[in-house]
Amino acid sequence: MTPPQVVVHQDQKLLAQAVADRLVTRIVEAQADRGSASVVLTGGGVGTAVLAELNALGARDAIDWGRLDVWWGDERFLPAGDEERNETGARGALLDHVPLDPARVHAMGASDGPDGDDPEAAAERYAAELRAAARPEDHGPAPRFDVVLLGIGPDAHVASLFPELPALREEERTVVAVHGSPKPPPVRISLTFPAIRAAEEVWVLASGESKAQAVRLALDPEAGPLQVPAAGARGRRATVFLLDRAAAAELPPGLERIASP
C-alpha cells in the first residue's frame, strides 16, 4: 500500500471544486490509456458536492461517459429511490445529467430489489458483478478501479466499515452486509478492504472540524484499521487525503502536505 499524500484546500466549496477537476483529469487519462475508466463513488455531504461541481464543469464533456463504469463503496439497505441512499444523491447531483451507459452504472442492491430484504444476498450479487467486471490483468476478484472516493466519519469509518465491526477482518470477500451500524440505518452493504485496496488510487475526502481528529488518527502510521478504519484505506499507486482547512486542523506539524489556494 502507498503512503498517503495530503492536500489542503481553503474550504468545502473549493475542496469540492478541486476534487471534481482532479476526477475529470484522472478519468480522461484512464480512458486515453486503455479506452475506459472506473470510479467508486461515496455519499455524504462532500461526496455529493463533488459530483454537483463536476456536473457544473465545462470540462465534464472531456469524459466519454459511455466508457465509464460507476460503482459505489457502500450503500444504505433501503428501498430504491430512498433519499438516504447514496445512489439517489449521486443520480440527482450528476448521473442523471450525463450520457452514461446504464449497464455500466453498478448500483448496490436495495431492500425492495431482486433479493428482497436479504442484505447478504444483495452483497453477494454485487460481489458477483465485481468478479464479472474484473479483467485477467486485475489479478483478483474485483476490478482495479482507477479511483475510489471515500468519505471519513468522525469515528474514522470509511464506506460502511465501522470501528471494531467484523467486516474489518474480511480478507477474501469484496462485499459484505453490515449489521448494527452505529450510524443509521443499521443495515448496509459495503466494499471491504480487499476491494478498496485493489484500486489504483484511493482519495479520502474530509470537510469540517468534526473530522479533524479522525483525519489525524487515519494518518498516524501507528494506527490500526480495526480501531481506525480509514488507516486501512490505501491505493496501489496513490492514496490522497483531500481536506479543507478545518478538517486538517489537527494534522501533526511535521506531516508533509500540499497547500492549495
C-alpha positions as CSV (number, residue, x, y, z in Angstrom):
1,M,0.0,0.0,0.0
2,T,1.2,3.5,-0.8
3,P,1.9,6.1,1.9
4,P,-0.7,8.9,1.8
5,Q,-0.4,12.4,0.4
6,V,-2.3,15.3,2.0
7,V,-3.8,18.2,0.0
8,V,-5.4,21.0,1.9
9,H,-7.9,23.5,0.5
10,Q,-9.4,26.6,2.0
11,D,-13.0,25.5,2.5
12,Q,-15.5,22.8,1.5
13,K,-16.6,24.6,-1.7
14,L,-13.0,24.9,-3.0
15,L,-12.3,21.3,-1.9
16,A,-15.3,20.0,-3.9
17,Q,-14.3,22.0,-7.0
18,A,-10.7,20.8,-6.8
19,V,-11.7,17.2,-6.4
20,A,-14.1,17.5,-9.3
21,D,-11.3,18.9,-11.5
22,R,-8.9,16.2,-10.4
23,L,-11.5,13.5,-11.1
24,V,-12.1,14.7,-14.6
25,T,-8.4,14.6,-15.3
26,R,-8.0,11.1,-13.9
27,I,-10.9,9.7,-15.8
28,V,-9.7,11.2,-19.1
29,E,-6.2,9.9,-18.5
30,A,-7.5,6.4,-17.9
31,Q,-9.7,6.4,-20.9
32,A,-6.9,7.7,-23.1
33,D,-4.6,4.9,-21.7
34,R,-6.9,1.9,-22.1
35,G,-10.2,3.0,-23.5
36,S,-12.3,3.0,-20.4
37,A,-12.3,4.1,-16.8
38,S,-13.9,3.0,-13.5
39,V,-14.7,5.0,-10.4
40,V,-16.2,4.2,-7.0
41,L,-18.4,6.9,-5.6
42,T,-19.1,7.9,-2.0
43,G,-22.1,9.6,-0.4
44,G,-22.2,12.2,2.3
45,G,-22.0,16.0,2.0
46,V,-18.6,16.3,0.4
47,G,-19.0,13.3,-1.9
48,T,-22.3,14.6,-3.3
49,A,-20.9,18.1,-3.5
50,V,-18.0,16.9,-5.7
51,L,-20.5,15.3,-8.1
52,A,-22.5,18.5,-8.3
53,E,-19.4,20.5,-9.0
54,L,-18.4,18.0,-11.7
55,N,-21.8,18.4,-13.3
56,A,-21.2,22.2,-13.4
57,L,-17.8,21.9,-15.1
58,G,-17.5,22.7,-18.8
59,A,-14.6,20.2,-18.7
60,R,-17.1,17.4,-17.9
61,D,-17.6,16.9,-21.7
62,A,-14.0,15.8,-22.0
63,I,-15.2,12.5,-20.4
64,D,-16.5,9.8,-22.6
65,W,-19.4,8.9,-20.3
66,G,-20.4,5.8,-22.3
67,R,-17.0,4.3,-21.4
68,L,-17.1,4.9,-17.7
69,D,-18.0,2.3,-15.1
70,V,-19.6,3.7,-11.9
71,W,-19.5,1.7,-8.7
72,W,-20.3,2.5,-5.0
73,G,-18.2,2.0,-1.9
74,D,-21.2,1.4,0.3
75,E,-25.0,1.8,0.4
76,R,-27.8,2.0,2.9
77,F,-30.0,-1.1,2.5
78,L,-33.2,0.9,1.9
79,P,-35.8,0.8,-1.0
80,A,-34.7,2.1,-4.4
81,G,-35.1,5.8,-4.7
82,D,-35.0,6.4,-0.9
83,E,-33.4,9.9,-0.3
84,E,-31.0,8.3,2.1
85,R,-29.4,6.1,-0.5
86,N,-26.1,7.2,-1.9
87,E,-27.3,6.2,-5.3
88,T,-30.2,8.6,-5.1
89,G,-27.9,11.5,-4.2
90,A,-25.4,10.7,-6.9
91,R,-28.1,10.5,-9.6
92,G,-29.6,13.8,-8.6
93,A,-26.2,15.5,-8.5
94,L,-24.6,14.1,-11.6
95,L,-25.5,10.7,-13.0
96,D,-29.0,11.6,-14.4
97,H,-27.4,14.6,-16.2
98,V,-24.8,12.8,-18.3
99,P,-25.0,10.2,-21.0
100,L,-23.8,7.2,-19.0
101,D,-24.4,3.6,-20.3
102,P,-27.0,2.3,-17.9
103,A,-25.3,-1.1,-18.0
104,R,-22.2,0.4,-16.6
105,V,-23.8,2.0,-13.6
106,H,-23.5,-0.6,-10.9
107,A,-25.8,0.3,-8.1
108,M,-25.8,-1.8,-4.9
109,G,-28.9,-3.7,-4.0
110,A,-32.0,-2.2,-2.5
111,S,-34.3,-3.7,0.1
112,D,-37.0,-3.9,-2.4
113,G,-34.7,-5.4,-5.1
114,P,-34.5,-8.9,-6.6
115,D,-33.0,-10.3,-3.4
116,G,-35.8,-8.9,-1.2
117,D,-35.0,-8.0,2.3
118,D,-31.8,-10.1,2.3
119,P,-28.6,-7.9,2.5
120,E,-26.3,-10.9,2.4
121,A,-27.8,-12.0,-0.9
122,A,-27.5,-8.4,-2.2
123,A,-23.9,-8.2,-1.1
124,E,-23.1,-11.5,-2.9
125,R,-24.9,-10.3,-6.0
126,Y,-22.6,-7.2,-6.0
127,A,-19.5,-9.3,-5.4
128,A,-20.5,-11.4,-8.5
129,E,-20.9,-8.2,-10.5
130,L,-17.4,-7.2,-9.5
131,R,-16.0,-10.6,-10.4
132,A,-17.6,-10.4,-13.8
133,A,-16.0,-7.0,-14.4
134,A,-12.5,-7.9,-13.3
135,R,-10.0,-8.4,-16.2
136,P,-7.3,-11.1,-16.2
137,E,-4.7,-8.4,-15.6
138,D,-6.5,-7.3,-12.4
139,H,-5.4,-10.5,-10.8
140,G,-8.2,-10.6,-8.3
141,P,-12.0,-10.8,-7.7
142,A,-12.6,-7.1,-8.3
143,P,-11.6,-4.6,-11.0
144,R,-8.5,-2.4,-10.3
145,F,-10.6,0.7,-10.0
146,D,-9.0,3.9,-11.3
147,V,-10.3,5.9,-8.3
148,V,-12.1,5.0,-5.1
149,L,-13.7,8.0,-3.4
150,L,-14.2,7.7,0.3
151,G,-15.7,9.9,2.9
152,I,-14.5,9.7,6.5
153,G,-16.7,9.8,9.6
154,P,-15.9,11.4,13.0
155,D,-15.2,7.8,14.2
156,A,-12.8,7.3,11.3
157,H,-15.1,4.9,9.4
158,V,-14.9,4.7,5.6
159,A,-17.5,3.2,3.3
160,S,-19.6,1.3,5.9
161,L,-16.5,-0.1,7.7
162,F,-17.1,1.0,11.2
163,P,-14.5,0.5,14.1
164,E,-14.4,-3.0,15.6
165,L,-17.1,-4.4,13.3
166,P,-16.5,-7.9,11.8
167,A,-16.3,-6.5,8.2
168,L,-12.9,-5.0,9.0
169,R,-11.4,-8.5,9.4
170,E,-12.6,-9.7,6.0
171,E,-9.6,-10.8,3.9
172,E,-11.4,-12.6,0.9
173,R,-14.9,-11.3,0.2
174,T,-15.0,-8.0,-1.6
175,V,-18.6,-7.0,-0.5
176,V,-20.3,-7.7,2.8
177,A,-23.6,-7.0,4.5
178,V,-23.1,-4.8,7.6
179,H,-25.5,-5.1,10.5
180,G,-25.6,-2.9,13.6
181,S,-24.1,0.2,12.0
182,P,-23.7,2.8,14.8
183,K,-24.9,5.4,12.2
184,P,-28.5,4.8,11.0
185,P,-29.8,3.0,9.1
186,P,-28.3,-0.1,10.9
187,V,-28.2,-2.3,7.8
188,R,-25.9,-1.5,4.9
189,I,-23.8,-3.1,2.1
190,S,-20.1,-2.2,1.9
191,L,-17.0,-2.9,-0.1
192,T,-14.2,-4.4,2.1
193,F,-10.5,-3.7,2.2
194,P,-9.7,-6.3,-0.4
195,A,-11.8,-4.4,-2.9
196,I,-10.7,-0.9,-1.8
197,R,-7.0,-1.8,-1.9
198,A,-7.4,-3.2,-5.4
199,A,-7.8,0.4,-6.6
200,E,-5.1,2.3,-8.4
201,E,-5.9,5.4,-6.3
202,V,-7.8,6.0,-3.1
203,W,-9.0,9.5,-2.3
204,V,-10.2,10.2,1.2
205,L,-12.4,13.4,1.4
206,A,-13.0,15.3,4.6
207,S,-14.5,18.7,5.4
208,G,-15.2,20.4,8.7
209,E,-13.7,20.4,12.2
210,S,-15.8,17.4,13.3
211,K,-13.5,15.3,11.0
212,A,-10.2,16.7,12.2
213,Q,-9.4,14.1,14.9
214,A,-10.4,11.2,12.6
215,V,-8.1,12.5,9.9
216,R,-5.2,12.8,12.3
217,L,-5.7,9.3,13.5
218,A,-6.1,7.9,10.0
219,L,-2.7,9.5,9.1
220,D,-0.9,8.1,12.2
221,P,1.4,5.4,11.0
222,E,0.8,3.6,14.3
223,A,-3.0,3.4,13.8
224,G,-4.6,0.1,13.2
225,P,-7.6,-0.3,10.8
226,L,-9.6,-2.2,13.4
227,Q,-9.9,0.9,15.6
228,V,-9.3,3.4,12.8
229,P,-10.7,2.0,9.6
230,A,-9.5,4.9,7.4
231,A,-6.0,3.9,8.3
232,G,-6.5,0.8,6.2
233,A,-7.8,2.6,3.1
234,R,-4.9,2.7,0.8
235,G,-4.4,2.5,-3.0
236,R,-1.9,0.6,-5.1
237,R,-0.4,3.6,-6.8
238,A,-1.6,6.6,-4.7
239,T,-3.5,7.5,-1.6
240,V,-4.6,11.1,-1.2
241,F,-6.3,12.8,1.7
242,L,-8.2,15.8,0.2
243,L,-9.2,18.1,3.1
244,D,-10.4,21.6,3.8
245,R,-8.5,23.6,6.4
246,A,-11.0,22.7,9.2
247,A,-10.5,19.0,8.6
248,A,-6.8,19.5,8.5
249,A,-6.6,21.4,11.8
250,E,-5.1,18.6,13.9
251,L,-2.5,17.3,11.5
252,P,0.9,16.7,13.0
253,P,3.1,19.8,12.3
254,G,5.8,17.7,10.5
255,L,3.4,16.0,8.2
256,E,4.1,16.8,4.5
257,R,1.2,18.4,2.8
258,I,0.3,20.3,-0.3
259,A,-1.5,23.6,0.5
260,S,-3.8,24.9,-2.2
261,P,-5.1,28.5,-2.5
